[in-house]
Amino acid sequence: MTNDGQAPQVATEDGDKAEFDLEAELAKLTPEEADMFMRALRLAMRKRRVLLIGYLATVISLVLGTVWALYIYGKTRGSGEFMVWVFLVPLFVAAICLMSFGRISRSLKK
């Protein structure tokens, strides 16, 4: 990113840098096309936000679940019981989080 106040450069197919001015491109569109573009942009941003929240929920569930699994495993270590299943629970919860938020983001419509 440049700090000199210039617009970012976009590389074209032939390798030169071309300036891209979003306002100028939007001004060329008809009002209906500009409205459609803005609705699509808002929807894409909402979907990305939902996915980001899903990723954060997955990370939190993995961290807390692993801490919980280590605690349970440590408390029951000498008992001779089979406790490896506690390490699978955080993975299942993380998978459920990812699938749920993915489905929610796919179902968003405006």
Residue pairs with C-beta under 8 A, 6 or more apart in sequence:
1 8
2 8
7 19
7 20
7 21
8 20
9 17
9 18
9 19
9 20
10 17
10 18
10 19
10 20
11 17
11 18
12 18
26 34
26 37
29 37
39 110
42 110
43 108
43 109
43 110
46 108
46 110
47 105
47 106
47 108
50 101
50 104
50 105
50 108
51 101
51 102
51 105
53 101
54 97
54 98
54 100
54 101
54 102
54 104
54 105
55 98
55 101
57 97
57 101
58 94
58 97
58 98
58 101
61 90
61 93
61 94
61 97
62 90
62 91
62 93
62 94
64 90
65 89
65 90
65 91
65 93
65 94
66 87
66 90
68 86
68 89
68 90
69 86
69 87
69 89
69 90
72 83
72 86
73 83
73 86
73 87
76 83
77 83
